[in-house]
Amino acid sequence: MKAVDSELVEPEEAVLELDEIWTFVGKRKVWRWLAVERASRRIVAGVLGCRGAATGRRLFQALPAR
């Protein structure tokens, strides 16, 4: 068990929320994908890319191991 912002969160019970938002890099529109731990609101992984399945897979691969 670890303390996270005054809350106790069991690693097995951690809930991740995945989100995507578009932004510009130079003149090019790209998608920023994020994985956020719900209780602490900390970003645990993120990738930039298109809005396709390949970028989603890269986000899942970027998630830390339990």
C-alpha positions as CSV (number, residue, x, y, z in Angstrom):
1,M,0.0,0.0,0.0
2,K,1.3,3.5,-0.8
3,A,0.2,7.0,0.3
4,V,-1.0,9.1,-2.6
5,D,-2.2,12.6,-1.8
6,S,-3.5,11.6,1.6
7,E,-5.3,8.6,0.2
8,L,-4.2,5.0,0.4
9,V,-4.3,3.3,-2.9
10,E,-3.6,-0.4,-3.3
11,P,-1.6,-0.9,-6.6
12,E,-4.0,-3.7,-7.6
13,E,-7.0,-1.3,-7.2
14,A,-5.4,1.6,-9.0
15,V,-7.8,2.8,-11.8
16,L,-6.3,4.4,-14.9
17,E,-8.3,6.8,-17.1
18,L,-7.2,7.1,-20.7
19,D,-7.7,10.3,-22.6
20,E,-6.8,11.9,-25.9
21,I,-6.7,15.4,-27.1
22,W,-5.4,17.0,-30.3
23,T,-2.8,19.7,-30.4
24,F,-0.4,21.3,-32.9
25,V,3.3,20.6,-33.1
26,G,4.5,23.2,-35.5
27,K,1.9,23.3,-38.3
28,R,1.0,19.6,-37.8
29,K,-2.0,18.4,-35.9
30,V,-1.1,15.5,-33.6
31,W,-3.0,13.6,-30.9
32,R,-1.7,13.4,-27.3
33,W,-2.8,10.3,-25.5
34,L,-2.5,10.2,-21.7
35,A,-3.0,7.6,-18.9
36,V,-4.0,9.2,-15.6
37,E,-4.2,7.5,-12.2
38,R,-7.7,8.4,-11.0
39,A,-7.1,8.8,-7.3
40,S,-4.0,10.9,-7.5
41,R,-4.6,12.5,-10.9
42,R,-1.0,11.8,-11.8
43,I,0.0,11.2,-15.4
44,V,1.6,7.7,-15.6
45,A,2.1,7.5,-19.4
46,G,1.7,9.5,-22.5
47,V,2.4,9.4,-26.2
48,L,2.1,11.6,-29.3
49,G,0.9,10.3,-32.6
50,C,-2.1,9.9,-34.9
51,R,-5.6,8.9,-33.6
52,G,-5.2,5.3,-34.7
53,A,-4.9,1.9,-33.0
54,A,-1.1,1.9,-33.4
55,T,-0.8,5.0,-31.1
56,G,-3.2,3.4,-28.6
57,R,-1.0,0.3,-28.5
58,R,2.1,2.5,-27.9
59,L,0.3,4.0,-24.9
60,F,-0.5,0.6,-23.4
61,Q,3.2,-0.4,-23.9
62,A,4.3,2.8,-22.1
63,L,2.3,1.9,-19.0
64,P,4.5,1.0,-16.0
65,A,4.4,-2.7,-15.0
66,R,2.5,-3.5,-11.9
